[in-house]
């Protein structure tokens, strides 16, 4: 029988990692194609935001626990937000996964949701504010202009590991663009604050009243 040399074993291991990464990228492409279609037939209805965040908290604690990261949740919201619950949850989880990926082991995440009053839009002054903050690697100012671009990956992908929650693991650069599409669907916007070496905070603002006005347009 022919034995496998250490060099051959290393080469086979590298090939396996590349195949796994390629498979993940193909799955991401399929997912964003499906989302583009689903966004055209979104179902807007009243959402129990507290219940949704309880589910997000359970999943986040499980995932962050694998990296020995601490998680703090602070949810104080008004009931009856009108929107597409599963898609809002997806947007938040994309932010959470990014925070886990770009925060070292034993780091920390702070996730909050609150009902706030803002004079940002002339036809709405009440917003659902959702923030995901980490003390990870942070972002350069030049990167802040690109992170919502489809297929853009932070840092050099050659130094990324494969997987979904490993430190600086690679994806296809779709998590933030998907989240942005969902936020725009709800007539909301993003605010991003970040400093290299200090971490990042991604905040979503979703208007209460304007989504109800557009409910009929998005129910197909």
VEXGU-668271 format. One record per atom (N, C-alpha, C): residue in three letters; x, y, z. Coordinates in steps of 0.2 Angstrom, whole numbers, padded with zeros to 4 digits, always signed. Each point is the difference from the previous one (the first is absolute). Layout:
N
ALAXYZ...
//
This chain:
220
UNK+0004-0006+0000UNK-0004+0006+0000UNK+0004+0006+0000UNK-0002+0006-0003UNK+0003+0006+0000UNK-0001+0004+0006UNK+0005+0003+0003UNK-0001+0004+0006UNK+0000+0007-0002UNK-0004+0004+0003UNK+0000+0008-0001UNK+0006+0003+0004UNK+0004+0004-0003UNK+0005+0003+0003UNK-0003+0006+0003UNK+0004+0003+0005UNK-0002+0006+0004UNK-0002+0006-0005UNK+0005+0001-0005UNK-0002+0005-0005UNK-0006-0001-0004UNK-0001-0006-0002UNK-0007-0001-0003UNK-0006+0001+0004UNK+0001-0002+0007UNK-0005+0001+0005UNK-0002+0007+0000UNK+0005+0004+0001UNK-0001+0007+0001UNK-0003+0003-0007UNK+0002-0002-0006UNK-0003+0002-0006UNK-0007-0002+0000UNK-0002-0006+0002UNK-0007-0002+0000UNK-0004+0004+0005UNK+0003+0001+0005UNK-0004+0004+0005UNK-0001+0007-0002UNK+0005+0003-0004UNK-0002+0007-0003UNK-0005+0000-0005UNK+0000-0006-0004UNK-0005+0000-0005UNK-0007-0001+0003UNK+0000-0004+0005UNK-0007-0001+0004UNK-0002+0007+0002UNK+0004+0004+0003UNK-0002+0007+0003UNK-0003+0004-0006UNK+0004+0000-0006UNK-0002+0004-0005UNK-0007-0002-0003UNK-0001-0007+0000UNK-0007-0002-0003UNK-0005+0002+0005UNK+0001-0001+0007UNK-0005+0002+0005UNK-0001+0008-0001UNK+0005+0004-0001UNK-0001+0007-0001UNK-0004+0002-0006UNK+0001-0004-0006UNK-0003+0001-0006UNK-0007-0002+0001UNK-0002-0005+0003UNK-0007-0002+0002UNK-0003+0005+0003UNK+0003+0003+0006UNK-0003+0005+0003UNK-0002+0006-0004UNK+0004+0002-0005UNK-0001+0006-0004UNK-0005-0001-0005UNK-0001-0007-0002UNK-0005-0001-0005UNK-0007+0000+0004UNK+0000-0002+0006UNK-0006+0000+0004UNK-0002+0007+0001UNK+0005+0005+0002UNK-0002+0007+0001UNK-0003+0003-0006UNK+0003-0002-0006UNK-0003+0003-0007UNK-0007-0002+0000UNK-0001-0006+0001UNK-0007-0003-0001UNK-0005+0004+0005UNK+0003+0001+0006UNK-0004+0003+0006UNK-0002+0007-0002UNK+0005+0004-0003UNK-0002+0007-0002UNK-0004+0000-0006UNK+0000-0005-0004UNK-0005+0000-0006UNK-0007-0001+0002UNK+0000-0005+0005UNK-0007-0001+0003UNK-0003+0006+0004UNK+0005+0004+0003UNK-0002+0005+0004UNK-0003+0006-0004UNK+0003+0001-0006UNK-0002+0005-0005UNK-0007-0001-0002UNK-0002-0007-0001UNK-0007-0001-0002UNK-0004+0001+0006UNK+0002-0003+0006UNK-0004+0001+0006UNK-0002+0007+0002UNK+0005+0005-0001UNK-0001+0007+0002UNK-0006+0003-0004UNK-0001-0003-0006UNK-0006+0002-0004UNK-0007-0002+0003UNK+0000-0005+0004UNK-0006-0002+0003UNK+0000-0001+0007UNK+0003+0006+0003UNK+0000+0000+0008UNK-0007+0000+0003UNK+0000-0003+0006UNK-0007+0000+0004UNK+0001+0004+0006UNK-0003+0006+0000UNK+0000+0005+0005UNK-0005-0002+0005UNK+0001+0000+0006UNK-0005-0001+0005UNK+0003+0002+0007UNK-0004+0000+0005UNK+0002+0003+0007UNK+0005-0006+0003UNK+0005+0003+0002UNK+0005-0005+0003UNK+0001+0001+0007UNK+0001-0005+0004UNK+0002+0000+0007UNK+0007+0001+0001UNK+0003+0006+0000UNK+0007+0001+0000UNK+0003-0003+0006UNK-0003+0000+0005UNK+0004-0003+0006UNK+0000-0008-0001UNK-0005-0003-0002UNK+0001-0007-0002UNK+0005-0002-0005UNK+0000+0004-0005UNK+0005-0001-0005UNK+0007+0001+0003UNK+0002+0005+0004UNK+0006+0001+0003UNK+0002-0005+0005UNK-0005-0003+0003UNK+0001-0006+0004UNK+0003-0006-0004UNK-0003-0001-0005UNK+0003-0005-0005UNK+0007+0001-0002UNK+0001+0007-0002UNK+0007+0002-0002UNK+0005-0001+0005UNK-0002+0002+0006UNK+0004-0001+0006UNK+0002-0007+0001UNK-0004-0005+0000UNK+0002-0007+0001UNK+0005-0002-0005UNK-0002+0002-0007UNK+0005-0002-0005UNK+0007+0003+0001UNK+0000+0006+0002UNK+0006+0004+0000UNK+0004-0003+0006UNK-0003-0001+0006UNK+0004-0003+0005UNK+0003-0007-0001UNK-0004-0004-0004UNK+0003-0006-0002UNK+0006+0001-0005UNK-0001+0004-0005UNK+0006+0001-0005UNK+0006+0003+0004UNK-0001+0006+0003UNK+0005+0003+0003UNK+0004-0004+0006UNK-0004-0004+0003UNK+0003-0005+0005UNK+0005-0004-0003UNK+0000-0002-0007UNK+0005-0004-0003UNK+0006+0004+0000UNK+0000+0006+0000UNK+0006+0004+0000UNK+0002+0003+0007UNK-0004-0002+0005UNK+0001+0003+0007UNK-0001+0007+0000UNK-0004+0003-0004UNK-0002+0007+0000UNK-0006+0001+0005UNK+0000+0006+0003UNK-0006+0001+0004UNK-0005+0005-0004UNK-0006-0001+0002UNK-0005+0003-0004UNK-0005+0004+0005UNK-0002+0006-0001UNK-0004+0003+0004UNK-0006+0003-0004UNK-0006-0001+0002UNK-0006+0002-0004UNK-0004+0005+0004UNK-0003+0005-0003UNK-0004+0005+0003UNK-0005+0002-0005UNK-0006-0002+0002UNK-0006+0001-0005UNK-0006+0003+0004UNK-0001+0006-0002UNK-0006+0004+0002UNK-0004+0003-0005UNK-0004-0003-0003UNK-0004+0002-0006UNK-0007+0000+0001UNK-0003+0005-0004UNK-0008+0000+0000UNK-0002-0005-0004UNK-0006-0003+0002UNK-0003-0006-0004UNK-0003+0003-0007UNK-0001-0005-0004UNK-0004+0001-0006UNK+0004+0003-0006UNK+0006-0001+0000UNK+0004+0002-0006UNK-0002-0004-0006UNK-0002+0004-0006UNK-0002-0003-0006UNK+0005-0001-0005UNK+0002-0006-0002UNK+0005-0002-0005UNK+0000-0007-0001UNK+0005-0002-0004UNK+0001-0007-0001UNK+0005-0003+0005UNK-0003-0004+0005UNK+0004-0002+0005UNK+0006-0005-0001UNK-0001-0005-0004UNK+0005-0004-0002UNK+0006+0003-0004UNK-0001+0005-0004UNK+0005+0004-0003UNK+0004+0005+0005UNK-0004+0003+0004UNK+0003+0004+0005UNK+0005-0004+0004UNK-0002-0006+0002UNK+0004-0005+0004UNK+0006-0002-0004UNK-0001-0001-0006UNK+0006-0002-0004UNK+0005+0006+0000UNK-0002+0006-0001UNK+0004+0006+0000UNK+0004+0001+0006UNK-0003-0001+0006UNK+0003+0000+0006UNK+0005-0005+0001UNK-0002-0006-0002UNK+0005-0006+0001UNK+0006+0001-0004UNK-0001+0003-0006UNK+0006+0001-0004UNK+0005+0005+0003UNK-0003+0005+0004UNK+0004+0004+0003UNK+0004-0003+0006UNK-0004-0005+0004UNK+0003-0003+0005UNK+0005-0005-0002UNK-0001-0004-0006UNK+0005-0004-0002UNK+0007+0004-0002UNK-0001+0005-0003UNK+0006+0005-0002UNK+0004+0002+0007UNK-0004+0002+0005UNK+0003+0002+0006UNK+0004-0006+0003UNK-0003-0006+0000UNK+0003-0006+0003UNK+0007-0002-0004UNK-0001+0001-0007UNK+0006-0002-0004UNK+0006+0005+0001UNK-0002+0006+0001UNK+0006+0005+0000UNK+0001+0002+0007UNK-0002-0004+0005UNK+0002+0002+0007UNK+0004-0006+0002UNK+0006+0001+0003UNK+0004-0006+0003UNK-0003-0004+0005UNK+0002-0006+0001UNK-0002-0004+0006UNK+0000+0004+0006UNK-0005-0001+0005UNK-0001+0003+0006UNK-0001+0008-0001UNK-0003+0002-0006UNK-0002+0007-0001UNK-0007+0000+0003UNK-0003+0006-0002UNK-0007+0001+0003UNK-0004+0003-0006UNK-0007-0001+0001UNK-0005+0003-0005UNK-0005+0003+0004UNK-0003+0005-0002UNK-0006+0004+0003UNK-0005+0001-0005UNK-0006-0003+0001UNK-0005+0000-0005UNK-0006+0004+0004UNK-0003+0005-0004UNK-0005+0003+0004UNK-0006+0002-0005UNK-0006+0001+0002UNK-0006+0002-0004UNK-0004+0005+0004UNK-0002+0005-0002UNK-0004+0005+0003UNK-0004+0004-0004UNK-0006+0003+0002UNK-0004+0004-0003UNK+0002+0007+0001UNK+0002+0004-0005UNK+0003+0007+0001UNK-0004+0005-0004UNK+0001+0006+0003UNK-0004+0006-0004UNK+0006+0004-0003UNK-0001+0001-0007UNK+0005+0003-0004UNK-0004+0005-0005UNK+0003+0006-0001UNK-0003+0004-0005UNK+0004-0001-0007UNK+0000-0006-0002UNK+0004-0001-0006UNK-0004+0000-0006UNK-0006-0002+0000UNK-0004+0001-0006UNK-0006+0004+0002UNK-0003+0003-0005UNK-0006+0005+0001UNK-0006-0004+0002UNK-0001-0006-0003UNK-0006-0004+0001UNK+0001-0005+0006UNK+0005+0000+0004UNK+0001-0005+0005UNK+0005+0002+0005UNK-0002-0001+0007UNK+0004+0002+0005UNK+0002-0006+0005UNK-0003-0006-0002UNK+0001-0005+0005UNK+0004-0006-0004UNK+0005-0002+0003UNK+0004-0005-0004UNK+0002-0006+0004UNK+0001-0006-0003UNK+0003-0006+0004UNK+0007+0001-0002UNK+0004+0000+0006UNK+0008+0001-0001UNK+0003-0006+0003UNK+0004-0004-0005UNK+0003-0006+0002UNK+0007+0001-0001UNK+0004-0002+0005UNK+0008+0001+0000UNK+0003-0006+0001UNK+0005-0002-0003UNK+0005-0005+0001UNK+0007+0003+0000UNK+0003-0001+0007UNK+0006+0003+0001UNK+0005-0005+0002UNK+0006+0000-0002UNK+0006-0005+0002UNK+0006+0004+0002UNK+0005-0004+0003UNK+0006+0003+0001UNK+0006-0003-0004UNK-0002-0002-0006UNK+0004-0003-0005UNK+0005+0004-0003UNK+0002-0002-0006UNK+0006+0003-0004UNK-0002+0007-0003UNK-0006+0001-0001UNK-0002+0007-0002UNK+0001+0000-0008UNK-0002+0006-0002UNK+0001+0001-0008UNK+0004+0007-0001UNK+0004+0000-0005UNK+0003+0006-0003UNK-0006+0004-0003UNK+0002+0007+0000UNK-0005+0005-0003UNK-0002-0002-0007UNK+0006-0002-0004UNK-0001-0002-0007UNK-0005-0006-0001UNK+0000-0004+0005UNK-0004-0006+0000UNK-0007+0001+0001UNK-0002+0005+0004UNK-0007+0002+0001UNK-0004+0002-0006UNK+0004+0002-0005UNK-0004+0002-0006UNK-0001-0006-0005UNK+0003-0006+0002UNK-0001-0005-0004UNK-0004-0006+0003UNK-0001+0000+0006UNK-0002-0006+0004UNK-0007-0002-0003UNK-0004+0004-0002UNK-0007-0002-0003UNK+0000-0001-0007UNK+0006-0001-0003UNK+0000-0002-0007UNK+0000-0007-0001UNK-0004-0003-0004UNK+0000-0007-0001UNK+0006-0003-0002UNK+0002-0006+0004UNK+0006-0004-0001UNK+0006+0004+0003UNK+0000+0005+0003UNK+0005+0003+0003UNK+0002-0003+0007UNK+0006-0002+0001UNK+0002-0003+0006UNK+0005+0004+0004UNK-0001+0001+0006UNK+0005+0004+0004UNK+0006-0004+0001UNK+0006+0004+0000UNK+0007-0003+0000UNK+0001-0005-0006UNK+0006-0002+0000UNK+0003-0005-0005UNK-0003-0007+0001UNK-0004-0002-0005UNK-0003-0007+0001UNK+0005-0005+0000UNK+0006+0001-0002UNK+0005-0005+0001UNK+0002-0002+0007UNK-0002+0005+0005UNK+0002-0001+0007UNK-0006-0003+0003UNK-0006-0001-0003UNK-0006-0002+0003UNK+0000-0008+0001UNK-0003-0002+0005UNK-0001-0007+0000UNK-0007-0002-0002UNK-0002-0006-0002UNK-0007-0002-0002UNK-0004+0000+0006UNK-0007+0000-0001UNK-0004-0001+0005UNK-0005+0006+0001UNK-0004+0000+0005UNK-0005+0006+0001UNK+0001+0004+0006UNK+0004-0003+0005UNK+0001+0004+0006UNK+0007+0000+0002UNK+0005-0003-0003UNK+0007+0000+0002UNK+0002+0007-0001UNK+0006+0002+0003UNK+0002+0006+0000UNK+0002+0002-0007UNK-0002+0006-0002UNK+0001+0002-0007UNK-0001-0005-0006UNK-0005-0004+0002UNK-0002-0005-0006UNK-0003+0003-0005UNK+0001-0003-0006UNK-0003+0004-0006UNK-0007-0002-0002UNK-0003+0004-0004UNK-0006-0002-0003UNK+0000+0003-0007UNK-0005+0002-0003UNK+0000+0003-0007UNK-0002+0007+0000UNK+0000+0003+0006UNK-0001+0008+0000UNK-0007+0001-0001UNK-0005-0004+0002UNK-0007+0001-0001UNK-0004+0002+0006UNK+0003-0002+0006UNK-0004+0001+0006UNK-0003+0008+0001UNK+0005+0005-0001UNK-0002+0006+0001UNK-0005+0003-0006UNK+0002-0002-0006UNK-0005+0002-0006UNK-0007-0003+0001UNK+0000-0006+0003UNK-0007-0003+0001UNK-0003+0004+0005UNK+0003+0002+0006UNK-0003+0004+0005UNK-0002+0006-0002UNK+0004+0004-0004UNK-0002+0006-0003UNK-0006+0000-0004UNK-0001-0005-0004UNK-0006-0001-0005UNK-0006-0001+0005UNK+0001-0003+0005UNK-0006-0001+0005UNK-0002+0006+0003UNK+0005+0004+0002UNK-0001+0006+0004UNK-0003+0005-0005UNK+0002+0000-0006UNK-0003+0005-0005UNK-0007-0002-0002UNK-0001-0006+0000UNK-0007-0003-0001UNK-0005+0003+0005UNK+0003+0001+0006UNK-0004+0003+0006UNK+0000+0008+0001UNK+0003+0003-0006UNK+0001+0007+0000UNK+0004+0003+0006UNK+0005-0005+0002UNK+0005+0002+0005UNK+0007+0002-0003UNK+0005+0000+0005UNK+0007+0002-0002UNK+0004-0003+0005UNK+0007+0000-0002UNK+0005-0002+0005UNK+0004+0005+0002UNK+0003+0000+0006UNK+0005+0004+0003UNK+0006-0004+0002UNK+0006+0001-0002UNK+0006-0004+0001UNK+0005+0004+0004UNK+0003-0002+0005UNK+0005+0003+0004UNK+0006-0005+0001UNK+0006+0001-0002UNK+0005-0005+0001UNK+0007+0003+0001UNK+0004-0003+0004UNK+0007+0002+0000UNK+0005-0006+0000UNK+0005+0000-0004UNK+0004-0006+0000UNK+0003-0001+0007UNK+0000-0007+0002UNK+0002-0002+0006UNK-0004+0001+0006UNK-0006+0004-0001UNK-0005+0001+0005UNK-0006-0003-0001UNK-0002-0002-0006UNK-0007-0003-0001UNK-0004+0004-0004UNK-0006-0002-0001UNK-0005+0003-0004UNK-0007+0000+0003UNK-0004+0005-0002UNK-0007+0000+0002UNK-0005+0001-0006UNK-0004-0005-0002UNK-0005+0001-0006UNK-0006+0001+0003UNK-0004+0006-0002UNK-0006+0001+0003UNK-0005+0001-0006UNK-0006-0003+0001UNK-0005+0000-0005UNK-0006+0004+0003UNK-0003+0005-0005UNK-0005+0004+0002UNK-0006-0002-0004UNK-0006-0003+0003UNK-0006-0001-0004UNK-0006+0004+0002UNK-0003+0003-0004UNK-0005+0005+0002UNK-0007-0005+0001UNK-0003+0002+0005UNK-0007-0003+0002UNK-0005+0001-0005UNK-0002+0006-0001UNK-0006+0002-0004UNK+0000-0001-0007UNK+0006+0001-0003UNK+0001+0000-0007UNK-0001-0007-0003UNK+0002-0005+0004UNK+0000-0007-0002UNK-0008-0002-0001UNK-0004+0002+0005UNK-0007-0001-0001UNK-0003+0003-0006UNK+0002+0006-0001UNK-0003+0003-0006UNK+0002-0004-0007UNK+0006-0003+0000UNK+0002-0004-0006UNK-0002-0007+0000UNK-0003-0002+0005UNK-0002-0007+0001UNK-0003-0003-0006UNK-0005+0004-0003UNK-0004-0003-0006UNK+0005-0001-0006UNK+0005+0004+0000UNK+0004+0000-0006UNK+0005-0006+0000UNK+0001-0002+0006UNK+0005-0006+0001UNK-0003-0007+0001UNK-0007+0000+0001UNK-0003-0006+0001UNK-0002-0002-0007UNK+0003-0006-0002UNK-0002-0002-0007UNK-0002-0007+0001
//
